Amino acid sequence: MFDWAKEVERRGAGEILFTSIDNDGTKSGFANEALAKLTALVNIPIIASGGAGTVQHFVDTFVKGKSDAALAASVFHFGEILIPKLKQELKNNMIQVRL
């Protein structure tokens, strides 16, 4: 997987959307160890996907996983995480957030 990431970067990819199949749908957090390895390997933005269940999971993927962006779906659709609360917590942790 990591060799392929270098290859797609070499071929001109502008970013990589990294979805951990093992974490996806678990709401147990993003695959931060793999994300940190990937972000150290390539020089393009990495988007974390798969595993978000709490606001802290987002903080952790930016701090521990070194992700450039993160996404989730069900936690927002079902109101488990409110976007204004998430944005405020990210700001509180000095993580840049779009308005």
C-alpha positions in Angstrom: 0.0 0.0 0.0 2.7 2.5 0.9 4.7 1.8 -2.3 1.5 2.5 -4.3 1.1 5.8 -2.4 4.5 6.9 -3.6 3.6 5.8 -7.1 0.4 7.7 -7.3 2.1 10.8 -6.0 4.8 10.3 -8.7 2.0 10.1 -11.3 0.5 13.4 -10.2 -2.1 12.7 -7.6 -3.1 15.8 -5.7 -4.2 14.0 -2.5 -4.9 10.6 -1.1 -8.1 9.6 0.5 -7.1 6.8 3.0 -10.0 4.7 4.1 -9.2 2.0 6.6 -11.4 -1.0 5.9 -10.6 -2.4 9.3 -11.8 0.8 11.0 -14.6 1.9 8.7 -18.0 1.7 10.4 -16.5 0.8 13.8 -16.7 4.3 15.4 -13.5 3.3 17.2 -11.2 6.0 15.6 -9.2 6.5 12.5 -6.2 4.3 11.6 -3.8 6.9 13.0 -0.6 4.7 13.0 -1.0 4.0 9.3 -2.0 7.6 8.6 1.1 8.9 10.3 3.3 6.5 8.3 1.6 7.6 5.1 1.9 11.3 5.8 5.6 10.9 6.5 6.1 9.1 3.2 4.4 11.4 0.7 4.3 15.1 0.1 0.6 15.4 -0.8 -2.4 15.9 1.5 -3.8 12.8 3.2 -7.5 12.6 4.0 -8.5 10.3 6.8 -11.6 8.2 6.4 -13.2 5.3 8.3 -13.7 5.0 12.0 -14.9 8.3 13.4 -17.2 8.0 16.4 -16.3 10.9 18.6 -15.0 14.4 18.5 -11.8 13.2 20.0 -11.2 10.8 17.1 -11.0 13.8 14.8 -8.6 15.6 17.1 -6.5 12.4 17.3 -6.3 12.0 13.5 -4.9 15.5 13.1 -2.5 15.3 16.1 -1.5 11.6 16.1 -2.3 10.6 12.5 -0.9 13.9 11.0 -3.9 13.9 8.6 -4.5 17.0 6.5 -8.3 16.4 6.5 -10.8 14.0 7.8 -14.2 12.8 6.8 -17.2 11.0 8.2 -20.8 10.4 7.4 -23.1 8.6 9.8 -22.0 10.4 12.9 -23.2 13.6 11.2 -26.3 12.2 9.5 -27.6 10.7 12.8 -26.6 13.8 14.9 -24.1 11.9 17.0 -21.5 14.6 16.4 -22.7 18.2 15.9 -20.6 20.0 13.4 -20.4 23.3 15.4 -19.2 21.4 18.4 -16.6 19.5 16.4 -15.3 22.7 14.8 -15.0 24.4 18.2 -13.1 21.4 19.7 -10.7 21.4 16.7 -10.2 25.2 17.2 -9.6 24.6 20.9 -6.8 22.2 19.9 -5.2 24.6 17.5 -6.3 22.7 14.5 -7.2 24.9 11.5 -10.9 24.7 10.5 -12.7 26.2 7.6 -15.6 28.5 8.4 
